[in-house]
Amino acid sequence: MMLERRELGTSGVELPVIGFGCGPNARLMVGDDEDLRLETVKLAIESGITYFDTAYAYGWGASETN
């Protein structure tokens, strides 16, 4: 499945219209359930999501590491 993509400003970079938020509020990317995390990210990629919004502040590096 391919999601619609749009250009980011005038950068020439195209991103899918849906991104995956990796912030700590849902605990998925900073928690301990690795099986759930891997299955969820796999499903996101299979659905056409290629933009994962993460930052060091999301779990003090845990989100980026995971």
RADA-V891288 format. One record per pair of residues at least 4 apart in sequence whose C-alpha atoms are under 6 Angstrom apart, sorted by the first residue. I is the first residue (numbers start at 1). GAP is how many residues later the second one is. D is the distance in whole Angstrom. If there is no record, write none. Layout:
i: <I	I>
gap: <GAP	GAP>
d: <D	D>
This chain:
i: <1	1	2	3	3	4	4	5	5	5	5	6	6	7	7	8	8	19	19	20	21	22	22	22	23	24	27	28	29	30	30	30	36	44	45	56	56	58	59	62>
gap: <46	47	46	13	45	12	13	9	10	11	12	8	9	6	7	5	6	32	33	32	32	7	31	32	35	34	4	9	34	29	32	33	4	5	4	4	5	5	4	4>
d: <6	6	5	6	5	6	6	6	5	4	6	5	6	6	4	6	6	5	6	5	5	6	6	5	5	5	5	6	5	6	5	5	6	5	5	5	4	6	6	6>
